[in-house]
């Protein structure tokens, strides 16, 4: 029995939720229930916020940056020590293949390592001013930060949001996604073992409309970090506005990859496929649109078709190309889009395969390549959150840029060309928070600021820039005379 089974973490203690109620933990690979999580409520959120504020007013508020950094690095080591357990936990809970879950565990540890090293390296400034004055700035924590994370990358998003907030001296209240909370709870336990003071890191599992709603409306929260859908992100921002607190929003995406005729197709192919099917396409930054120069369009479609038909889908434990979708509801949502594709007569040019021994109760779908998709079609405009790659040709560079910018989103983009002038020309014209040239994702890039424009959100996570968002500037002007 896991220590956190059916529990909330408040003030350093695992305890029953106020309601006494729990929610099922479902295995998306076979549809079975294999555990319970607490059904947190507004009462639990209130207790967690109070505990976080107490820690800010006492021990945690007095902890110097270098000591914060050492705690973060100790947590990083504990995560790596439990790599096998966390990998299996994340794979089963989310449904992602073991190799992908292992990458997430290591990325989570790397976030805490990186931020631990940065804790005592965020400095203020002195500002030249009038004679007889010395003016300086300090970087200070917001105070209590609220974090709502989704189910698709619990470990990675905990690392980049909780890690950044703790680095700057904030105390955190986390509401993990109800579909996959296990690894978040384990990180909470490892933080206890690392020696973080009570109240610094509180975790309230539960439903978004209950625990999540209570967190975004709580007047004691000084900053909100939300990763999820654009629709819910809008509600988070509205709630935060009522309390005049800042928000970091990492929302949806419909990210393009632009492939020009002078690119190295053999080098590009693995990126074009993996960026669209990773985690069964359940990734905000998934490159789900492929925009290809007309002269190589047929050649690339043929190469992609061969590779899509070789893709295998099955239980997470089998470590294939794709695992299941997270839930029956997500599968039904994707199937509605695919029914629309078929009703409109779009060209499904290649599909992967679900292995024969995949449990019928699992949430499996075939990876799919759809070619010649009109840019205004719903599957080219909306985030599907499934392993579906839509392709369309272009003739001119201007047309490619217009297609790339032709959705409400702007999270990530990829450009494949060996023309150096074109690389920078297009990168500057594409509206997205990250642009990758002749690669996609840069291996995760803990150090690289990440976030979107337009409906993909605002604010930045990852890298040093995230630490600026998790802190505020205080200006001190001293008049001392000449």
C-alpha positions as CSV (number, residue, x, y, z in Angstrom):
1,X,0.0,0.0,0.0
2,X,1.4,3.4,-1.0
3,X,1.7,5.9,1.8
4,X,-0.3,8.4,-0.2
5,X,-3.1,6.1,-1.2
6,X,-6.3,8.1,-0.9
7,X,-4.5,10.9,1.0
8,X,-3.8,14.6,0.6
9,X,-0.4,16.2,1.5
10,X,-0.9,19.2,3.8
11,X,1.8,20.8,6.0
12,X,4.1,17.9,5.5
13,X,1.6,15.2,6.5
14,X,-0.4,12.6,4.6
15,X,-4.0,12.8,5.8
16,X,-7.5,11.9,4.7
17,X,-9.4,14.5,2.7
18,X,-12.0,16.4,4.7
19,X,-14.8,14.7,2.7
20,X,-13.4,11.2,3.4
21,X,-14.1,10.4,-0.3
22,X,-11.8,9.0,-2.9
23,X,-11.7,8.6,-6.7
24,X,-10.6,5.6,-8.8
25,X,-7.2,5.3,-10.5
26,X,-7.8,3.7,-13.9
27,X,-5.2,1.9,-16.1
28,X,-5.7,3.2,-19.6
29,X,-4.0,0.1,-21.1
30,X,-6.8,-2.3,-19.9
31,X,-9.5,-0.2,-18.3
32,X,-9.0,-1.7,-14.8
33,X,-9.1,0.2,-11.5
34,X,-5.9,-0.3,-9.6
35,X,-6.0,2.3,-6.8
36,X,-7.7,5.3,-5.3
37,X,-6.8,9.0,-4.9
38,X,-8.3,11.5,-2.5
39,X,-11.2,13.6,-3.6
40,X,-9.9,17.0,-2.4
41,X,-12.3,19.8,-1.6
42,X,-12.3,23.5,-0.9
43,X,-11.7,22.7,2.8
44,X,-8.5,20.8,1.8
45,X,-7.4,23.6,-0.5
46,X,-8.0,26.2,2.3
47,X,-5.9,24.1,4.8
48,X,-3.1,23.7,2.2
49,X,-3.0,27.5,1.4
50,X,-2.9,28.3,5.1
51,X,0.0,25.8,5.7
52,X,1.9,27.3,2.7
53,X,1.5,30.8,4.1
54,X,2.6,29.7,7.5
55,X,5.8,28.2,6.0
56,X,6.4,31.5,4.1
57,X,6.0,33.4,7.3
58,X,8.4,31.1,9.2
59,X,11.0,28.5,8.4
60,X,10.7,28.6,4.5
61,X,10.7,32.3,4.4
62,X,13.9,32.4,6.4
63,X,15.7,29.8,4.2
64,X,18.5,31.3,2.2
65,X,18.8,30.6,-1.5
66,X,21.8,28.3,-1.3
67,X,19.9,26.1,1.2
68,X,16.8,26.0,-1.1
69,X,19.1,24.9,-3.9
70,X,20.6,22.1,-1.9
71,X,17.1,20.8,-1.0
72,X,16.1,20.9,-4.7
73,X,19.2,19.0,-5.7
74,X,18.7,16.4,-3.0
75,X,15.2,15.9,-4.4
76,X,16.7,15.4,-7.8
77,X,18.9,12.7,-6.6
78,X,16.0,10.9,-4.8
79,X,14.0,11.0,-8.0
80,X,16.9,9.3,-9.9
81,X,17.2,6.7,-7.1
82,X,13.6,5.8,-7.7
83,X,13.8,5.9,-11.5
84,X,12.5,2.3,-12.1
85,X,9.6,2.7,-9.7
86,X,8.6,6.1,-11.1
87,X,9.0,5.0,-14.7
88,X,6.6,2.1,-14.1
89,X,4.2,4.3,-12.2
90,X,4.1,7.0,-14.9
91,X,3.7,4.5,-17.7
92,X,0.8,2.7,-16.0
93,X,-0.9,5.9,-14.9
94,X,-0.7,7.8,-18.1
95,X,-0.5,4.9,-20.5
96,X,2.7,6.0,-22.2
97,X,5.4,3.5,-23.3
98,X,8.0,2.7,-20.7
99,X,10.8,4.4,-22.7
100,X,8.9,7.6,-22.8
101,X,8.0,7.5,-19.1
102,X,11.7,6.9,-18.3
103,X,12.6,10.1,-20.2
104,X,10.0,12.0,-18.2
105,X,11.5,10.7,-14.9
106,X,15.0,11.9,-15.9
107,X,13.7,15.2,-17.2
108,X,11.9,15.8,-13.8
109,X,15.2,15.1,-12.0
110,X,17.0,17.4,-14.3
111,X,14.6,20.3,-13.7
112,X,15.2,20.1,-9.9
113,X,19.0,19.7,-10.5
114,X,19.0,22.8,-12.8
115,X,16.9,24.9,-10.6
116,X,18.8,23.8,-7.5
117,X,21.9,25.2,-9.1
118,X,20.2,28.4,-10.1
119,X,18.7,29.2,-6.7
120,X,21.5,31.5,-5.5
121,X,22.3,32.9,-8.9
122,X,19.2,35.1,-9.5
123,X,20.5,38.6,-8.6
124,X,19.0,42.1,-8.3
125,X,20.6,45.2,-9.8
126,X,21.8,48.6,-8.9
127,X,20.4,51.4,-11.0
128,X,22.3,54.7,-11.8
129,X,20.1,57.5,-10.5
130,X,20.2,61.0,-9.0
131,X,23.2,62.2,-7.1
132,X,22.8,61.4,-3.4
133,X,20.7,58.2,-4.1
134,X,21.5,54.6,-4.3
135,X,18.8,52.5,-6.0
136,X,18.7,48.7,-6.0
137,X,16.3,45.9,-6.9
138,X,15.6,42.6,-5.2
139,X,13.9,39.5,-6.6
140,X,11.4,38.2,-4.1
141,X,8.9,35.3,-4.1
142,X,5.2,35.9,-4.8
143,X,4.3,33.9,-1.7
144,X,1.8,31.1,-2.1
145,X,1.7,29.8,-5.6
146,X,-1.1,27.5,-7.0
147,X,-0.3,24.9,-9.6
148,X,-2.8,23.0,-11.7
149,X,-1.2,20.5,-14.0
150,X,-2.7,18.0,-16.5
151,X,-2.4,14.3,-16.8
152,X,-0.3,13.9,-19.9
153,X,3.2,14.9,-18.4
154,X,2.8,15.0,-14.6
155,X,6.5,14.5,-13.9
156,X,7.9,17.0,-16.4
157,X,5.4,19.7,-15.6
158,X,6.0,19.3,-11.8
159,X,9.7,19.8,-12.5
160,X,9.3,22.9,-14.5
161,X,6.6,24.6,-12.5
162,X,7.1,23.4,-8.9
163,X,10.8,23.4,-9.4
164,X,10.8,27.0,-10.6
165,X,8.5,28.2,-7.9
166,X,10.4,26.6,-5.0
167,X,13.7,27.9,-6.4
168,X,12.5,31.5,-5.9
169,X,11.3,30.8,-2.4
170,X,7.5,30.4,-3.0
171,X,5.4,27.8,-1.1
172,X,3.3,25.6,-3.4
173,X,-0.1,24.1,-3.5
174,X,-0.5,21.5,-6.4
175,X,-3.7,20.1,-7.9
176,X,-2.6,17.3,-10.2
177,X,-4.8,15.9,-13.0
178,X,-7.4,13.5,-11.6
179,X,-6.7,11.0,-14.4
180,X,-3.0,10.6,-13.5
181,X,-1.9,11.8,-10.0
182,X,0.3,8.9,-8.9
183,X,3.8,10.3,-9.8
184,X,2.8,13.8,-8.5
185,X,2.0,12.2,-5.1
186,X,5.3,10.3,-5.1
187,X,7.3,13.5,-5.8
188,X,5.5,15.0,-2.8
189,X,6.7,12.1,-0.6
190,X,10.2,12.4,-2.0
191,X,10.2,16.1,-1.1
192,X,9.3,15.2,2.4
193,X,12.2,12.8,2.5
194,X,14.5,15.4,1.0
195,X,13.8,17.6,4.1
196,X,11.6,20.4,2.7
197,X,10.0,22.2,5.7
198,X,6.3,21.4,6.4
199,X,3.9,23.4,4.3
200,X,6.3,24.2,1.5
201,X,4.9,21.7,-1.0
202,X,1.2,20.7,-0.5
203,X,-0.7,18.4,-2.9
204,X,-4.5,18.1,-3.2
205,X,-5.7,15.5,-5.7
206,X,-9.3,15.7,-6.8
207,X,-11.6,16.9,-9.5
208,X,-10.9,20.1,-11.4
209,X,-14.4,21.5,-10.8
210,X,-13.9,21.0,-7.1
211,X,-10.3,21.2,-5.8
212,X,-9.1,23.0,-8.9
213,X,-11.9,25.5,-8.8
214,X,-11.2,26.2,-5.1
215,X,-7.5,26.8,-5.7
216,X,-7.9,29.3,-8.5
217,X,-10.5,31.3,-6.5
218,X,-8.6,31.2,-3.2
219,X,-7.7,34.8,-2.0
220,X,-4.6,33.5,-0.3
221,X,-3.0,32.4,-3.5
222,X,-0.5,35.0,-4.9
223,X,0.3,33.4,-8.3
224,X,-1.3,30.8,-10.4
225,X,0.4,28.4,-12.9
226,X,-1.9,26.4,-15.2
227,X,-1.2,23.9,-17.9
228,X,-4.1,22.6,-19.9
229,X,-6.8,23.5,-22.4
230,X,-7.4,27.0,-23.7
231,X,-11.0,26.9,-22.4
232,X,-10.1,26.1,-18.8
233,X,-7.1,28.5,-19.0
234,X,-9.5,31.3,-19.8
235,X,-11.5,30.5,-16.6
236,X,-8.3,30.4,-14.6
237,X,-7.3,33.8,-15.9
238,X,-10.7,35.3,-15.1
239,X,-10.6,33.9,-11.5
240,X,-7.1,35.2,-11.0
241,X,-8.2,38.7,-12.2
242,X,-10.7,38.9,-9.4
243,X,-7.9,38.6,-6.9
244,X,-5.4,40.6,-9.0
245,X,-2.8,37.8,-9.1
246,X,-0.5,37.0,-12.0
247,X,-0.9,33.9,-14.1
248,X,1.3,31.7,-16.2
249,X,-0.7,29.9,-18.8
250,X,0.7,27.0,-21.0
251,X,-2.3,26.1,-23.1
252,X,-3.0,24.2,-26.3
253,X,-1.2,24.0,-29.6
254,X,-1.6,23.1,-33.3
255,X,2.1,23.2,-34.0
256,X,3.4,23.1,-37.6
257,X,6.5,21.7,-39.2
258,X,7.6,23.3,-42.5
259,X,9.6,21.1,-44.8
260,X,11.4,22.7,-47.8
261,X,12.8,20.9,-50.8
262,X,16.4,21.5,-49.8
263,X,16.0,19.8,-46.5
264,X,17.5,16.4,-45.6
265,X,14.4,14.2,-45.6
266,X,16.0,11.2,-44.0
267,X,17.1,13.3,-41.1
268,X,13.7,14.9,-40.8
269,X,11.6,11.8,-41.0
270,X,12.0,10.6,-37.4
271,X,11.2,14.0,-36.0
272,X,8.2,14.5,-38.2
273,X,6.7,11.2,-37.0
274,X,7.8,11.2,-33.3
275,X,6.7,14.8,-32.7
276,X,3.2,13.9,-33.8
277,X,2.7,10.6,-32.1
278,X,4.7,11.0,-28.8
279,X,2.5,10.1,-25.8
280,X,-0.1,9.0,-28.4
281,X,-0.3,12.6,-29.6
282,X,-1.4,13.8,-26.2
283,X,1.1,16.6,-26.1
284,X,0.4,20.4,-26.2
285,X,3.5,20.9,-28.3
286,X,2.8,18.0,-30.7
287,X,3.7,18.8,-34.3
288,X,0.4,17.8,-35.7
289,X,0.5,19.9,-38.9
290,X,2.9,19.1,-41.7
291,X,3.4,21.8,-44.4
292,X,5.5,20.5,-47.3
293,X,7.0,22.2,-50.4
294,X,5.0,21.0,-53.4
295,X,8.0,19.6,-55.3
296,X,8.8,17.0,-52.6
297,X,5.3,16.5,-51.3
298,X,4.6,13.1,-53.0
299,X,8.0,11.8,-52.1
300,X,7.6,12.7,-48.4
301,X,4.1,11.4,-48.3
302,X,5.3,8.1,-49.6
303,X,8.2,7.9,-47.0
304,X,5.9,8.9,-44.2
305,X,3.2,6.4,-45.2
306,X,5.6,3.5,-45.0
307,X,6.7,4.5,-41.6
308,X,3.2,5.2,-40.3
309,X,2.1,1.7,-41.4
310,X,4.9,0.2,-39.3
311,X,3.9,2.0,-36.1
312,X,2.6,-0.3,-33.3
313,X,0.1,0.5,-30.6
314,X,-0.3,-1.5,-27.4
315,X,-0.1,-1.6,-23.6
316,X,2.4,0.8,-21.9
317,X,4.3,-2.1,-20.5
318,X,5.1,-3.4,-24.0
319,X,7.0,-0.2,-24.8
320,X,5.8,0.2,-28.4
321,X,5.5,3.3,-30.5
322,X,2.2,4.4,-28.8
323,X,0.3,3.4,-25.7
324,X,-3.4,4.1,-25.2
325,X,-5.2,7.4,-24.9
326,X,-5.8,8.4,-21.3
327,X,-9.5,7.7,-21.1
328,X,-12.6,6.4,-22.9
329,X,-13.8,10.0,-23.0
330,X,-10.6,11.2,-24.8
331,X,-11.0,8.3,-27.3
332,X,-14.6,9.2,-28.0
333,X,-13.5,12.8,-28.5
334,X,-10.9,11.8,-31.1
335,X,-13.2,9.5,-32.8
336,X,-15.6,12.3,-33.5
337,X,-12.9,14.2,-35.3
338,X,-12.0,11.1,-37.3
339,X,-15.6,10.5,-38.2
340,X,-15.7,14.0,-39.6
341,X,-12.6,13.3,-41.6
342,X,-14.3,10.3,-43.2
343,X,-17.6,12.1,-43.7
344,X,-15.7,14.9,-45.6
345,X,-13.8,12.4,-47.7
346,X,-10.3,13.4,-46.6
347,X,-7.5,11.2,-47.7
348,X,-6.3,8.9,-44.8
349,X,-3.2,7.7,-46.6
350,X,-1.6,5.5,-43.8
351,X,-2.4,4.0,-40.4
352,X,-0.5,2.2,-37.8
353,X,-1.6,-1.1,-36.2
354,X,-2.9,-2.0,-32.7
355,X,-1.2,-5.2,-31.6
356,X,-3.4,-8.3,-31.5
357,X,-3.0,-8.9,-27.8
358,X,-4.0,-5.4,-26.7
359,X,-6.8,-5.6,-24.2
360,X,-10.2,-4.6,-25.7
361,X,-10.9,-2.5,-22.7
362,X,-7.9,-0.3,-23.4
363,X,-8.2,3.1,-25.0
364,X,-6.4,2.3,-28.2
365,X,-6.4,4.2,-31.5
366,X,-4.3,3.9,-34.6
367,X,-1.7,6.6,-35.5
368,X,-3.0,8.2,-38.7
369,X,-1.5,10.2,-41.6
370,X,-4.1,12.4,-43.4
371,X,-2.9,14.1,-46.6
372,X,-4.2,17.0,-48.7
373,X,-6.0,18.5,-45.7
374,X,-7.7,21.9,-46.5
375,X,-6.1,24.4,-44.1
376,X,-9.5,25.6,-42.8
377,X,-10.7,22.1,-42.0
378,X,-11.4,21.4,-38.3
379,X,-8.6,18.8,-38.0
380,X,-6.1,21.4,-39.3
381,X,-7.4,24.0,-36.9
382,X,-8.2,22.3,-33.6
383,X,-6.1,20.4,-31.1
384,X,-7.1,16.8,-31.5
385,X,-4.8,15.3,-28.7
386,X,-4.3,12.1,-30.6
387,X,-1.7,10.5,-32.9
388,X,-2.9,12.2,-36.1
389,X,-0.7,14.1,-38.5
390,X,-2.4,16.3,-41.1
391,X,-0.4,17.2,-44.2
392,X,-0.8,20.0,-46.8
393,X,1.5,21.3,-49.6
394,X,2.7,24.8,-50.3
395,X,4.3,26.5,-53.3
396,X,5.9,29.7,-52.0
397,X,7.7,30.7,-48.8
398,X,5.0,33.3,-48.1
399,X,2.3,30.6,-48.4
400,X,4.2,28.4,-46.0
401,X,4.4,31.2,-43.4
402,X,0.7,32.0,-43.8
403,X,-0.2,28.3,-43.3
404,X,2.0,28.1,-40.3
405,X,0.4,31.1,-38.7
406,X,-3.1,30.2,-39.9
407,X,-4.5,28.8,-36.6
408,X,-5.4,30.5,-33.3
409,X,-2.4,28.8,-31.6
410,X,1.2,29.6,-31.4
411,X,3.2,27.3,-29.2
412,X,6.0,25.5,-31.1
413,X,7.1,25.4,-34.8
414,X,9.7,23.5,-36.8
415,X,11.5,24.5,-39.9
416,X,13.4,22.1,-42.2
417,X,15.7,23.8,-44.7
418,X,19.5,24.1,-45.2
419,X,19.1,27.7,-46.5
420,X,20.6,29.8,-43.6
421,X,18.9,33.0,-44.7
422,X,15.6,31.3,-45.0
423,X,15.9,29.7,-41.6
424,X,16.1,33.1,-39.9
425,X,13.7,34.8,-42.2
426,X,10.9,32.4,-41.5
427,X,11.8,31.9,-37.8
428,X,11.2,35.7,-37.3
429,X,7.9,35.7,-39.1
430,X,6.3,32.6,-37.5
431,X,4.2,33.4,-34.4
432,X,5.1,30.8,-31.8
433,X,6.9,30.7,-28.5
434,X,9.6,28.3,-29.7
435,X,11.0,27.7,-33.2
436,X,13.2,24.7,-34.0
437,X,15.3,24.6,-37.1
438,X,16.3,21.2,-38.5
439,X,15.2,19.6,-35.3
440,X,12.1,19.6,-33.1
441,X,12.2,19.8,-29.3
442,X,16.0,20.0,-28.9
443,X,15.9,16.9,-26.6
444,X,13.6,18.5,-24.1
445,X,15.7,21.5,-23.3
446,X,15.2,22.2,-19.6
447,X,17.2,25.4,-20.1
448,X,15.0,26.7,-23.0
449,X,12.2,29.1,-22.2
450,X,8.9,27.6,-23.1
451,X,5.4,29.1,-23.6
452,X,3.1,30.3,-26.3
453,X,1.4,33.3,-27.9
454,X,-2.2,33.8,-29.0
455,X,-4.4,31.0,-27.6
456,X,-1.4,29.0,-26.6
457,X,-1.1,31.2,-23.5
458,X,1.4,33.6,-22.0
459,X,4.3,33.6,-19.6
460,X,7.3,31.3,-19.8
461,X,8.3,28.1,-18.1
462,X,11.8,26.4,-18.2
463,X,15.1,28.1,-18.1
464,X,16.1,31.2,-16.1
465,X,13.2,33.1,-17.5
466,X,10.7,31.0,-15.6
467,X,12.4,32.1,-12.4
468,X,11.6,35.7,-13.3
469,X,8.0,34.8,-13.6
470,X,7.9,33.1,-10.2
471,X,9.3,36.2,-8.5
472,X,8.6,39.9,-8.3
473,X,10.9,42.9,-8.4
474,X,11.2,45.2,-5.4
475,X,12.8,48.5,-5.9
476,X,14.6,50.2,-3.0
477,X,15.7,53.8,-3.3
478,X,18.0,55.1,-0.6
479,X,18.6,58.8,-0.2
480,X,21.9,59.2,1.7
481,X,23.0,62.6,0.5
482,X,26.3,63.7,-1.1
